Amino acid sequence: MTSQDILAQFGPREAMEYDVAVVGGGPSGLACAIRIKQLAKESGKDVSVVVLEKGSEPGAHILSGAVMDPKAMNELIPNWKELGCPLNQEVTGDDLLMLTETGATRTPHWLMPRNFHNDGCYVVSLSNVVKWMAAHAESMGVEIFPGFTAAEVLYHDDGSVKGIATGNLGLGKDGEPTDNFQLGMELHAKYTVFAEGARGHLGKQVIAKYKLNEGRDTQTFAIGIKELWEVDPAKAKPGLVVHTSGWPMQDDTFGGGFLYHLEDNKVTLGFVLGLDYTNPWLSPFEEMQRWKTHPSIRAHLEGGKRIGYGARAINNGSPQALPKTVFPGGALVGCDAGYMIAARIKGSHAAIKSGALSGEAAFEAVAAGRSSDTLSAYPQAFEASWLARELDKYRNFKLWFKKGMMVGTLMTGIEQWLLPKLGIDTPPWTLHGHKADHNCLKPAADCAKIDYPKPDGQLTFDRLSSVFISNTNHEENQPAHLTLKDASVPVSINLAQYAGPESRYCPAGVYEYVKNDDNSDRLQINAQNCVHCKTCDIKDPTQNIVWVTPEGGGGPNYSGM
């Protein structure tokens, strides 16, 4: 049964009216909502704001390293410390290591590029920070609906955004309503802010509809795979930040590791790998497991216990690839737009700042009696902000590494160490890139097969045990949220030409090729394993896989990640 058939039989949907609707309860969406309520309180106006969050609770789907620069939080909530915001562990030291298979070279502090300096920053659990932000937003009168997915963008007759519709509940695997069926509802707003994170499901649609990326560079992404460990107290070094480059990556692949010591004998660590890699035999998950076996990483973890796992696609953050962020009736914020400082391995301060700027523009418009027009004050404020200057400063970082590890390392040193020493804050040149990640794979026959070691269950692990500790769960009797435009493509193209790369690039074991009774191949999709990382939506070579929203509340339930 199509969505139109369901509406015809069970509609119309109930509608709720708001001044501003925010899709996504992460740092950017919550910052937008908080800023609107702050301005409303200051001016004595009543502005209604709703935040829709697909996770079971705020923070459940939030995954980041994370070392957080507090400057955006300082602006948004100056008294965050006395209010109990969980920025507890200040950075106490920075290590930048270049790894070979068995050795490591530490960059002297005086030679470290500015993007790897973390003075005044905090090692945080971003999911915990988001939970705190959500409670703060609710105390100001923001309505937050967790466990509800924004499944559809609604439009006025003139083409402007009217709001969103939530997903239907209680559909069976066949798409037919079950006895538990509930029709989704509509949230109408004067302005709708999309804050879904990298490769947002609805953000992708509005970018295409309004041609927001016309004339811009092509956005590219990386996948970040993360674990949380509890380590031997004797090995705990609260506030130590470690970044690595080199092994196990080949020269033509962009990637690197991070390891951060939190408070309470916790260590958060992970591996980031550019999704423009070319070898279809490569597995980001296996590369992360292999990276942990390096003596410089193993030394932090041995004797400890892994207690959390997750994965998420990440924008590479080139401002040349930022789409237009406003359109009639709406705006894009945070990683839904592409605000990410890849060179600093940070996005939360950019998300909070962009959310706050959009909130200021939305409040100004609502207070003036406007609705459904273009919030041009938001991009204008961004261009005048420190966020625009910071993005511009690091605009070439990822693009240099597309030319190889040696070139990337050399040019990062020139742009982020030498030029500042000469008093030149921003590089006088700009690189551009127009090749999408899904176009980068070479045929499997042209690439060296990679044999990864088996996991030992102590330091290295398999996918399924990893997904288990991410607390991922989906209602099994629902339509698969990982859909194929053409069911024949996985075998006829992906398997035949690229040896089935989705079975390797997915960090959750969602995709596997199995044999039918007649010994023919088919792609099996284990949608219940999905951690909502969006890698398949980005990397599938024919763009045949389309990620759509599952029932609300499904997916990972990250704790302390």
QUIPE-V753748 format. One record per helix or strand. SS is the DSSP state (a for helix, b for strand). FROM is the first residue (numbers start at 1). TO is the last residue. Records with the same first field share a line. If there is no record, write none. Layout:
SS=FROM-TO, FROM-TO
This chain:
a=3-10, 27-43, 71-76, 80-83, 109-111, 114-116, 126-139, 201-209, 233-235, 284-292, 295-301, 319-321, 334-337, 342-344, 348-367, 376-383, 386-393, 397-401, 405-421, 437-439, 444-446, 463-469, 489-498, 502-505, 527-529, 535-539
b=15-23, 49-53, 67-68, 89-90, 93-99, 104-106, 122-123, 143-146, 150-155, 161-166, 169-171, 177-182, 186-194, 221-230, 240-246, 255-261, 266-274, 305-315, 326-327, 330-332, 341-341, 346-346, 473-473, 482-484, 511-515, 521-525, 545-547, 555-555
